[in-house]
Amino acid sequence: MCGIWALFGISEDVCPICTDGFVAIRHRGPDAWRFEADAREPKAIFGFRRLAIVDSLHGMQPMRLHLYPLTNLICNGEIYNYKRLQDQYEFPYETKCDVEAITHLYHTFGLEKAVKSLDGVFAFCLVDGKKKKVCVARDPYGVRPLFEYWDAEKGILGICSEGKGLIKLKQTFNGSSTLRQFPPGHYAQWSILEDGTVKLDFIERYTSPGTPPNFEPYVPQSDLEGKSIEEKTAYLLEAACEKRLMSDRRIGCLLSGGLDSSLISSLVVKLAKKHNLPYKIQTFAIGMGESPDLIAARAVADHLGTEHHEVRFDENDVKEALDSVVYHLESFDITTIRASLPMYLLSKYIKEKTNTTVLFSGEGADEIAQGYIYFRDAPSENVAHEESIRLLSDIYLYDGLRADRTTSAFSLELRVPFLDIQFSSHYLSVEPKLRQPQNGIEKHLLRSSFAKSGLLPDTILWRHKEAFSDGVASVKKSLFTVIGEIIAERSVDENVVYTGLQPTTAESRYYRYVFEKSYPGQHVFTPYFWMPKWVQGVTDPSARFIKHYEAN
């Protein structure tokens, strides 16, 4: 997890705007930073905030290799197959940094094949000074964030890990410019003109959810031959965790006690022993009082033998954090903000109280494995599959956004094995009927895949789905209720008419009010409110209002 920032088409005389934007993403990289103009490109400025995970000595960016001195690369990401690419193509690596593979791939094969060859999560900007090109790309599910400011009339391009790094640019030059998330699974190219401005050449989609990988997979097909669907599922998820152990910093796991985080934690603990990591895996759970999640997570941690941390929060913590959460998320989506509060507070604890920097979590499982309760009401298996694809296509706007922003706010790096390309393409290729809830049990295929593994107790492996805001809440009062009471104390103008989505409740009005203070007019950041489908009479996104909900 790092922060990247770049600006093209504007000279250094707008430095106050530039420096303010660069400072706004300082939380993404506390270990080192660089902010510089490129003397060879009169209107190009680069900024990089580094969180050192691999190769602390040579990992600074922009990365310039002796072999390609006219190429600058800034990248936020992890390339899991960088060693395999080196062996496959005999790349003469100059550092131990995984992202170096991008530069070699680009100069050997061009932008399209370079992007398609990457097994990992990434958002990068590469400037080819020889060909006068700016190349930008983002990973298939948008695990790593990337925002684009583009003014076609003025020829100005801005790139940043978060929208807050470009919002002042948007406010200053407004006009016909746009500020949006660069779409996942896409790459783009701009030409640098004689006067230093840029012109868009193209933007192309190179993949979509469920598409098989173009690169040589981490697990060869021969390893999967003769295995059942369940065996393949378990094998590939473990492999997805194993490749993500790449780190020079301590690794831990977010653990709610639900299926997804428990499975990932159990696999990480197993692999840590296999690879002889020099420390015990830390697990982290959060809740109010003796919440269901705390109780379940404690049972999992005891079973796995982790160094377990329990974090308790109360109404005052919610009060204090609420506005900051909206600022860091850059969203006014209701369910995203609710679910982000505990994750934000837990990340704060991890940063302040421990030496864990890299975190594993279970994000993506609900989208891939049809874990949301409303999937029980899907009219057919094919419609359910289409809904999985839709959720995965937009995960970067909701759950993926939550996962990145709440952890990066405290300079932590999150890794999400369920969004591994090889694993997800396998799971989504399984017959749709088998991926649906079975006998009222969500993620039945995923649970069955680990039923004989001995990794988890059956009480956890088959634990029913809970709304996250209920799982972390105390028995006496739900987080849903706590937030409502806090917002009731904070009056906002109820007669404001906003562009884009209109808030319809006191809660949504408050979120939009706080959002507009930092990101005025940027309603495109939240194109729609996340809501369950196929349910009647439900106007709130929480699962607690769906008839199948069984939490107690």
Residue, then its C-alpha position, 0 to 999 in steps of 0.5 A: m500500500c503506497g500513494i501515487w500522484a502525478l500531474f501532466g500538462i501544468s507547469e510548476d507555477v501551480c505548486p500550491i495546488c500540487t503540494d496540497g494534493f500530495v500532502a492529502i495522501r500522506h497517510r498512504g506512505p509514512d516511510a518515505w516520500r518523493f515529490e519532483a518535476d521531471a526536467r526532461e518533461p517541462k509539465a510533468i510532476f511526480g509524487f510518491r508516498r511509500l509504505a515499505i513492504v518489499d525491498s526497503l533499500h531500493g523501493m523508492q519511486p519514481m522508479r528509473l532503471h539503468l536499462y531504461p533511463l527515460t522511463n518513470l514508473i510510479c505504482n501502488g501494488e504487489i506483483y505476485n508473479y514478478k519472480r516467475l516473469q523474471d525467470q520466464y523472460e530473463f529480465p535483468y532486474e536491478t532491484k528486489c521490488d516486485v513492481e520492477a516487472i512492469t517496466h520490463l514487460y512494457h518495453t518488451f511487449g508493449l502496454e497491453k501484454a504487460v498489463k495482461s501478464l501481471d498477477g497481482v493488484f496494482a495501480f500504476c502510471l508509467v511515462d515513456g520519455k522516449k516515445k512521449k507516452v503516459c500509460v495508466a492501468r488498474d488491476p481487474y477488481g480495483v483492489r488498489p485505488l486510482f483516480e483520474y483528473w482529465d481536462a481534454e480541452k486544456g490537455i491536463l491529466g492528474i493521477c492519484s491514489e485517492g480523490k482527495g489528492l486531486i480535488k483542489l485541482k478540480q475546483t481550480f480548473n473546473g470547466s469541462s474537466t472530470l474527476r473520477q475513479f479510473p475503472p478497474g480492468h482497464y489501461a489507457q495511454w496519453s501522448i505528450l505534446e510539444d507544449g507539455t500538454v497531453k492528448l488521450d490516445f485510448i482507454e481499453r478494457y483488458t479483463s472482466p470478472g471471471t475471465p481466466p488469467n492471461f498469465e501463467p497461473y500460480v497453480p498449474q493445471s496439472d496440479l488440479e487434474g483429478k480433483s473435485i470442485e471442492e478440492k480445487t476450491a480449497y487448493l486455489l484459495e490456499a494458493a491465493c493466500e500463499k502468494r500474498l505472504m510476500s512481505d518484509r513486514r509483519i503479517g496479521c489477519l482481520l478476524s470477525g469470526g464469520l466464515d470468510s475471515s476465519l477461513i483466511s486466518s486459518l489458511v494464513v496460520k497454516l502457511a505461516k508454519k509451513h514457511n517458518l515465519p519468525y513470529k506468531i500470526q496476530t488476529f484482530a477482532i472488534g465489537m461493542g461489549e460482548s458482541p457476537d463477532l467478538i465471541a466467535a472470533r475468540a473461539v476461532a483464535d483459540h482454535l488456531g492459536t493466534e496472538h489475538h487482540e480484542v478491541r472494544f468500542d463505544e458510542n463515543d468512539v463512533k461519535e468521534a470517528l464518523d466524520s473522519v470515516v466519510y472523509h477517508l472513504e470519499s463516499f456517501d453510501i449508507t451501508t459502506i459508511r456503517a460497515s467502515l466504522p468498526m474497520y476504521l477503529l480497528s485499523k487505528y488500534i492496529k497502527e497504534k498498538t502493534n507492529t503488524t503492517v500487512l493484513f489479510s481479510g475476507e473481502g470479496a467472498d460475499e460477491i464471489a460466493q453469493g454470501y449476501i442473504y438476499f441471494r436466497d431470493a434470486p429468481s434463477e441460478n443464471v440471474a444470481h450469477e449475473e448479480s455476482i458479476r455486477l457486484l464484483s464489477d462495482i466492488y471498487l466503489y463499495d466493499g473494496l473501497r471500504a477495505d482500502r480506505t479504512t486500513s490505508a487511513f492508518s498506513l496499513e496494507l490489506r490483502v484480499p485472497f478471495l479476489d485472486i484472479q485464478f481463484s475467482s475465475h475458477y469459482l465463477s466458472v462452476e455451474p451456477k446452480l452449485r454456487q447458490p445457497q443450499n437449504g438456506i445456507e449461503k456459500h454452501l460450496l465454499r463451506s463444503s470445500f473445507a468441511k474435511s480440512g480440520l481448519l475450523p470448528d463446524t460451529i464457525l464453518w457453518r455459522h449463519k450470515e450476520a449483518f456486519s453492523d449487528g455482528v460488531a454491536s452489543v446485545k443491548k443496542s445495535l450499531f444501526t441504532v447508535i448511529g441514528e442517535i448520534i445523527a439525530e443530535r447533529s442538525v443539517d439543512e433538510n431542504v438542500v437539493y443535491t446533484g446526483l443521488q438524493p438522500t431520503t433519510a436523516e442518516s443519508r442526508y448527514y452523510r451527504y452533508v459531510f461528504e460535500k464539505s470535502y468533495p463538493g459536486q463529486h456525486v459521481f464518486t457514489p453512483y448509486f446506494w448499495m441495496p439488496k435485490w429481490v426483496q419487497g418493501v425494504t428501503d434500508p440496505s442492512a440485512r437485518f431488514i430481510k426476512h431471512y435474517e436470523a441474527n439474535 
